[in-house]
Amino acid sequence: MAPHGTVLLTGGTGKVARFIAPLLHEASIPVRIATRSGSTPDPTKYQGVTFDWSDSSTWEPAFANIPSPVSAVWIVIPDMSSPAHVAREFVDLARKKGVNRFVLLSASAIEIGGFGPGHLHQYLKELGEKENLEWAVIRPTWFQENFVEHENHVRSIKEDNKIYSATGPGRVPWVSCRDIAAVAFHALTANELLDRDLLVLGDKLYTSTDLASIFTQVLGREIVYQELSTDELAKRHESFGQPKEFAKFLGILDTGIKNGAEDRVNDVIFRVTGRKPISFFDFVEENKDTWM
């Protein structure tokens, strides 16, 4: 059964949730935005609530003082040690509050049982089998919006006329957060969840050279791809403020792409939403002022 109460969005102003909230509002579904600050982008449309994964005393109030009880939760696991363990405790609390549908944001590279959200994916599946819990896991590939929101990408294109990566000829089906949100909206509200593990991929596969060509067409000046080694890329990420270990991890992910880790496409977005994914060309065209 589709949930008919309030939808609670953890990470409520995050990259994907900020696009889910308007879809819920347009469908007249009550939304509660859960963030550390308790703020909401539009108090006339959404109710904000203070929520901190590292402070469990903020969890229970997220379900209180609302006309319509929370019936579905969007989960973005915390950036902390043992995140899946903390998220499991939250799921258990939410279940006690009457929530029976959970939609988890994971990633295309993380399989069930894998690190981080992969562990919570496994837990939701087990609960579904034992207790008839409604659940879905959204596993998107790399976000198109990274090129707008990550300083290293913005500056490399705007100032150097280059795209730097260690992906070589590897291909990625870059996806829009708007499309991810549309799939998540379906998972949070549909009468029946026909798919529980949703691999959300963009319209086609792109090499970094392909991306450079698109930027060249749209911006009207030559943008080129410069391949870096994994170590060179990690050092570049460090220069933009990333912690050393995370910068190294990002370099490893690029190596995975180079070796074909993201070389796949599917029809999930079209099948779920009824429309084609937003192309990378259209994304660049819409945001071209960012790199001018």
C-alpha positions as CSV (number, residue, x, y, z in Angstrom):
1,M,0.0,0.0,0.0
2,A,1.2,3.5,-0.7
3,P,1.9,5.6,2.4
4,H,-0.8,8.3,3.0
5,G,0.9,10.2,5.8
6,T,3.9,12.5,6.0
7,V,7.2,11.7,4.2
8,L,10.3,12.4,6.3
9,L,13.3,13.4,4.3
10,T,16.6,13.0,6.2
11,G,19.3,15.0,4.6
12,G,16.3,17.1,3.6
13,T,18.2,19.8,1.8
14,G,20.8,17.5,0.2
15,K,21.5,16.9,-3.5
16,V,18.6,14.6,-4.1
17,A,16.1,15.4,-1.3
18,R,15.9,19.1,-2.4
19,F,14.3,17.8,-5.6
20,I,12.1,15.2,-3.9
21,A,10.5,17.8,-1.6
22,P,8.8,19.8,-4.4
23,L,7.5,16.7,-6.1
24,L,5.8,15.6,-2.8
25,H,4.4,19.1,-2.3
26,E,3.0,19.2,-5.8
27,A,1.3,15.8,-5.1
28,S,-0.2,17.3,-1.9
29,I,1.8,14.9,0.3
30,P,3.0,16.4,3.6
31,V,6.7,16.7,3.9
32,R,9.0,17.1,6.9
33,I,12.5,18.3,6.1
34,A,15.0,16.9,8.6
35,T,18.4,18.7,8.9
36,R,20.9,19.5,11.6
37,S,19.8,23.1,11.5
38,G,16.1,22.4,11.4
39,S,15.7,24.9,8.5
40,T,13.6,24.4,5.4
41,P,13.9,26.1,2.0
42,D,10.3,27.3,2.1
43,P,8.4,27.3,5.5
44,T,5.1,27.8,3.6
45,K,5.5,24.5,1.9
46,Y,7.6,22.3,4.2
47,Q,7.9,21.8,7.9
48,G,11.5,21.6,9.2
49,V,12.8,19.6,12.1
50,T,16.2,19.4,13.8
51,F,17.7,16.1,13.1
52,D,21.3,14.9,13.8
53,W,22.5,11.4,13.2
54,S,25.1,11.8,15.9
55,D,22.5,12.9,18.5
56,S,19.8,10.2,19.0
57,S,17.8,12.5,21.2
58,T,16.8,14.4,18.0
59,W,15.4,11.3,16.3
60,E,12.1,10.8,18.2
61,P,11.0,14.5,17.8
62,A,11.2,14.0,14.0
63,F,8.0,11.9,14.3
64,A,6.2,14.2,16.8
65,N,3.9,17.2,16.5
66,I,2.6,16.7,13.0
67,P,-1.0,16.3,11.9
68,S,-0.3,13.3,9.7
69,P,2.0,10.6,11.1
70,V,5.2,9.8,9.2
71,S,4.5,6.8,6.9
72,A,7.6,6.8,4.7
73,V,11.3,7.9,5.3
74,W,14.0,8.8,2.9
75,I,17.3,7.8,4.3
76,V,20.7,9.3,3.6
77,I,23.1,7.6,5.9
78,P,25.4,9.7,8.1
79,D,29.0,10.5,7.3
80,M,30.5,9.0,10.4
81,S,32.1,5.8,11.7
82,S,29.7,2.8,11.7
83,P,27.0,4.7,9.8
84,A,25.0,1.6,9.0
85,H,24.8,0.6,12.7
86,V,23.5,4.1,13.6
87,A,21.0,4.0,10.7
88,R,19.7,0.6,11.8
89,E,18.9,2.0,15.2
90,F,17.0,4.8,13.6
91,V,15.1,2.4,11.3
92,D,14.1,0.4,14.4
93,L,12.8,3.5,16.1
94,A,10.9,4.6,13.1
95,R,9.3,1.1,12.9
96,K,8.1,1.6,16.5
97,K,6.6,4.9,15.4
98,G,4.5,3.1,12.7
99,V,6.7,3.7,9.6
100,N,6.5,0.8,7.2
101,R,8.3,2.2,4.1
102,F,11.9,3.2,3.8
103,V,13.8,4.4,0.8
104,L,17.6,4.4,1.0
105,L,20.0,6.4,-1.0
106,S,23.0,4.3,-1.9
107,A,25.3,4.2,-5.0
108,S,25.7,2.2,-8.2
109,A,29.1,1.0,-7.0
110,I,27.8,-0.4,-3.7
111,E,26.1,-3.8,-3.8
112,I,23.9,-5.2,-1.1
113,G,26.0,-6.0,2.0
114,G,28.8,-3.7,0.9
115,F,30.3,-0.9,2.9
116,G,28.2,2.1,4.2
117,P,24.7,2.0,2.8
118,G,25.2,-1.6,1.6
119,H,24.9,-2.9,5.1
120,L,21.6,-1.0,5.6
121,H,20.4,-2.3,2.2
122,Q,20.9,-5.8,3.6
123,Y,19.1,-5.0,6.8
124,L,16.1,-3.5,5.0
125,K,15.9,-6.6,2.8
126,E,16.0,-8.9,5.8
127,L,13.2,-6.9,7.5
128,G,11.2,-7.0,4.3
129,E,11.4,-10.8,4.2
130,K,10.6,-11.3,7.9
131,E,8.1,-8.5,8.6
132,N,6.6,-7.5,5.3
133,L,8.4,-4.1,5.4
134,E,8.2,-1.9,2.3
135,W,11.6,-0.8,1.2
136,A,13.6,0.3,-1.8
137,V,17.2,1.3,-2.4
138,I,18.1,4.0,-4.9
139,R,21.6,3.3,-6.4
140,P,22.5,6.2,-8.8
141,T,25.7,6.5,-10.8
142,W,27.7,9.7,-10.7
143,F,25.8,12.9,-10.5
144,Q,25.8,15.4,-13.3
145,E,25.5,18.2,-10.7
146,N,29.0,17.4,-9.5
147,F,30.2,19.6,-12.4
148,V,28.2,22.6,-10.9
149,E,28.7,22.0,-7.2
150,H,32.3,20.7,-6.9
151,E,34.8,23.5,-7.0
152,N,37.5,21.3,-8.6
153,H,35.3,20.7,-11.6
154,V,34.0,24.3,-11.9
155,R,37.4,25.9,-11.7
156,S,39.1,23.3,-14.0
157,I,36.6,24.1,-16.8
158,K,36.2,27.8,-16.2
159,E,39.9,28.6,-15.6
160,D,41.9,25.8,-17.3
161,N,39.4,24.8,-20.0
162,K,40.1,21.2,-18.9
163,I,38.4,18.2,-17.4
164,Y,40.8,16.3,-15.1
165,S,40.2,12.6,-14.2
166,A,41.9,9.3,-14.0
167,T,39.1,7.5,-15.9
168,G,40.9,7.2,-19.2
169,P,38.6,5.6,-21.8
170,G,36.2,4.5,-19.1
171,R,32.6,5.4,-19.5
172,V,29.9,6.6,-17.1
173,P,26.1,7.0,-17.6
174,W,26.1,10.4,-15.8
175,V,22.7,11.0,-14.2
176,S,20.7,14.1,-13.1
177,C,19.7,14.5,-9.5
178,R,16.3,15.5,-10.8
179,D,15.9,12.1,-12.4
180,I,17.1,10.4,-9.2
181,A,14.5,12.4,-7.2
182,A,11.8,11.4,-9.6
183,V,12.6,7.7,-9.1
184,A,12.8,8.2,-5.4
185,F,9.4,10.0,-5.4
186,H,7.9,6.9,-7.0
187,A,9.5,4.6,-4.4
188,L,8.2,6.8,-1.6
189,T,4.6,7.1,-2.8
190,A,3.7,4.3,-5.3
191,N,0.9,1.9,-4.4
192,E,3.2,-1.0,-5.0
193,L,7.0,-1.3,-5.0
194,L,7.7,-3.3,-8.1
195,D,11.4,-2.8,-7.9
196,R,13.3,-2.7,-4.6
197,D,16.9,-2.4,-5.9
198,L,16.8,0.5,-8.4
199,L,20.0,1.2,-10.3
200,V,19.5,4.7,-11.6
201,L,21.6,5.5,-14.7
202,G,21.6,8.3,-17.2
203,D,20.7,8.4,-20.9
204,K,24.0,7.0,-22.4
205,L,27.6,6.3,-21.7
206,Y,30.2,9.1,-21.8
207,T,34.0,9.1,-21.7
208,S,35.7,12.1,-20.2
209,T,36.6,13.0,-23.8
210,D,32.9,12.9,-24.7
211,L,32.1,15.3,-21.8
212,A,34.9,17.7,-22.9
213,S,33.3,17.7,-26.4
214,I,29.9,18.6,-25.0
215,F,31.3,21.4,-23.0
216,T,33.1,22.6,-26.1
217,Q,29.9,22.7,-28.1
218,V,27.9,24.5,-25.5
219,L,30.4,26.9,-24.2
220,G,31.8,27.9,-27.6
221,R,35.4,27.4,-26.6
222,E,37.6,24.3,-26.6
223,I,37.5,22.2,-23.4
224,V,39.9,19.2,-23.4
225,Y,40.3,16.1,-21.2
226,Q,43.5,15.7,-19.4
227,E,44.1,12.3,-17.9
228,L,45.8,12.1,-14.6
229,S,47.3,9.1,-12.7
230,T,45.4,8.0,-9.6
231,D,48.0,9.6,-7.4
232,E,47.9,12.9,-9.3
233,L,44.1,13.0,-9.1
234,A,44.2,12.3,-5.3
235,K,46.7,15.2,-4.9
236,R,44.4,17.4,-6.9
237,H,41.5,16.6,-4.7
238,E,43.6,17.3,-1.6
239,S,44.5,20.7,-3.0
240,F,40.8,21.5,-3.0
241,G,40.5,20.6,0.7
242,Q,39.6,16.9,0.6
243,P,41.1,14.8,3.4
244,K,44.0,12.7,2.3
245,E,42.3,9.3,2.7
246,F,39.1,10.4,1.0
247,A,41.1,12.0,-1.9
248,K,42.8,8.7,-2.3
249,F,39.5,6.9,-2.3
250,L,38.2,9.2,-5.1
251,G,41.2,8.3,-7.2
252,I,40.5,4.6,-6.7
253,L,36.9,5.2,-7.9
254,D,38.2,6.7,-11.1
255,T,40.4,3.7,-11.6
256,G,37.3,1.5,-11.2
257,I,35.6,3.6,-14.0
258,K,38.6,3.2,-16.2
259,N,38.3,-0.6,-15.8
260,G,34.6,-0.6,-16.6
261,A,32.9,-0.4,-13.2
262,E,30.2,2.0,-14.5
263,D,30.0,0.8,-18.1
264,R,26.2,0.0,-18.2
265,V,22.9,1.5,-19.0
266,N,19.3,0.6,-18.3
267,D,15.7,1.9,-18.7
268,V,14.9,2.4,-15.0
269,I,14.2,6.1,-15.2
270,F,12.0,5.7,-18.3
271,R,10.2,2.7,-16.8
272,V,9.5,4.4,-13.5
273,T,8.8,8.0,-14.6
274,G,7.6,7.6,-18.1
275,R,10.2,10.0,-19.5
276,K,13.7,9.8,-20.8
277,P,16.7,10.8,-18.6
278,I,18.1,14.3,-18.8
279,S,21.0,14.2,-21.2
280,F,24.4,15.5,-20.2
281,F,24.2,18.0,-23.1
282,D,20.9,19.4,-21.7
283,F,22.4,19.6,-18.3
284,V,25.4,21.6,-19.5
285,E,23.2,23.9,-21.6
286,E,21.0,24.6,-18.6
287,N,23.9,25.5,-16.4
288,K,26.4,27.0,-18.9
289,D,26.7,30.3,-17.0
290,T,28.5,28.4,-14.3
291,W,31.6,27.9,-16.5
292,M,31.5,31.1,-18.6
